[in-house]
């Protein structure tokens, strides 16, 4: 076999096999478990936001008050859904970018919260809000119930 032919076969094998190997070796998507009401549309939109941003999501349509209390998220940070990912809690409309940052940085904390339901946050940004974006903070919640601003959206 001549060198040109070997080079061509090698290049073809590399072009076909390397991308496939990279796909097989890719890390699995982080799993986010979400507790929400079966009738909440904004929760459904937040779940879609997470899925579009690289998360696998398992939804429990049982409401979230019991889950929030059982998991230990203080009620003062409450919103319409509660979630858990890699040992951290998420309360409310936390942007996927902040969840990725949390999982990368791994701070010592209970998790993240966006209290209430601010318009313009993921899941609260549909066409019915006509582009309105209210300012809000993503809070880093500690096990003792204290919180600090993790990121502000203005």
C-alpha positions in Angstrom: 0.0 0.0 0.0 1.5 3.4 -0.9 2.0 6.2 1.5 -0.8 8.4 0.0 -3.3 5.6 0.4 -2.3 4.9 4.0 -2.5 8.6 4.8 -6.0 8.8 3.3 -7.2 5.7 5.2 -5.7 7.1 8.4 -7.3 10.5 7.9 -10.7 8.9 7.3 -10.4 6.6 10.3 -9.5 9.6 12.5 -12.4 11.7 11.1 -14.9 8.9 11.9 -13.6 7.4 15.1 -12.4 10.4 17.1 -15.7 12.3 17.2 -17.5 9.0 18.1 -15.0 8.3 20.9 -15.4 11.8 22.2 -19.2 11.4 22.4 -18.9 8.1 24.2 -16.4 9.6 26.7 -18.5 12.8 27.3 -19.6 13.3 30.9 -23.2 12.5 31.6 -25.6 15.4 32.1 -26.1 16.4 35.8 -29.4 15.2 37.1 -31.7 17.8 38.6 -34.7 16.5 40.6 -37.5 19.0 40.7 -40.6 19.1 42.9 -43.4 21.2 41.6 -47.1 21.5 41.2 -48.6 19.6 38.2 -50.4 22.7 37.1 -47.5 25.3 37.2 -46.6 26.5 33.8 -43.6 28.6 34.9 -42.1 25.6 36.6 -42.5 23.6 33.3 -40.7 26.4 31.5 -37.9 26.4 34.0 -37.4 22.7 33.6 -37.2 23.3 29.8 -34.6 26.0 30.4 -32.5 23.5 32.4 -32.8 20.8 29.7 -31.9 23.3 27.0 -28.7 24.1 29.0 -27.3 20.6 29.5 -29.2 19.1 32.5 -31.1 15.9 32.7 -34.3 16.6 34.8 -36.6 14.3 36.7 -39.9 15.9 37.8 -42.0 15.0 40.8 -45.5 16.5 40.3 -46.3 16.5 44.1 -45.9 20.2 44.9 -42.8 21.5 46.6 -43.7 22.6 50.2 -43.1 19.2 51.7 -39.9 18.7 49.7 -38.5 22.1 50.6 -39.1 21.4 54.3 -37.7 17.8 54.1 -34.6 18.9 52.2 -33.9 21.8 54.5 -34.4 24.9 52.4 -35.6 27.7 54.7 -39.2 28.8 53.8 -38.1 32.4 53.7 -36.4 31.7 50.3 -39.5 29.9 49.0 -40.7 29.9 45.4 -42.9 27.6 43.3 -40.5 24.7 42.8 -37.6 23.1 44.7 -34.8 21.1 43.2 -31.8 19.1 44.1 -28.6 18.6 42.0 -25.4 16.9 43.1 -26.1 17.5 46.8 -27.2 21.1 46.4 -30.7 22.6 46.6 -32.2 25.0 44.1 -35.2 27.1 45.1 -37.1 29.0 42.4 -36.1 30.3 39.0 -32.3 29.9 39.3 -30.6 30.4 35.9 -28.8 27.3 34.5 -25.6 29.4 34.2 -25.6 29.8 38.0 -26.2 26.1 38.5 -23.3 25.2 36.3 -21.1 27.7 38.2 -22.2 26.2 41.5 -21.3 22.7 40.3 -17.9 23.9 39.1 -17.0 26.0 42.1 -18.5 23.6 44.7 -18.8 26.1 47.6 -19.7 24.9 51.0 -23.4 25.8 51.0 -27.0 24.4 51.0 -27.6 25.7 47.5 -29.0 28.6 45.5 -32.3 30.4 45.7 -34.3 33.0 43.7 -37.1 33.8 46.2 -40.6 34.5 44.9 -41.0 34.6 41.1 -39.3 37.5 39.5 -40.4 38.4 36.0 -37.6 37.9 33.5 -35.9 35.0 35.4 -35.8 31.7 33.5 -39.3 30.3 33.4 -40.8 33.7 34.1 -39.7 35.1 30.8 -42.5 34.1 28.4 -44.2 36.3 25.8 -47.0 37.1 28.2 -44.5 39.3 30.1 -43.8 41.4 26.9 -40.0 41.6 27.5 -40.3 42.9 31.1 -37.3 42.0 33.2 -37.4 42.8 36.9 -34.1 43.0 38.9 -33.4 40.0 41.1 -30.7 38.3 43.0 -29.5 34.7 43.0 -28.7 33.9 46.6 -26.1 31.4 48.0 -27.9 29.8 50.9 -25.9 28.4 53.8 -27.0 25.6 56.1 -27.6 28.0 59.0 -30.2 29.9 56.9 -28.0 32.9 56.1 -27.5 33.9 52.5 -25.3 36.1 50.4 -25.8 37.4 46.8 -24.2 34.9 44.4 -25.1 37.0 41.3 -27.4 40.0 40.7 -29.5 40.4 37.6 -30.2 44.0 36.8 
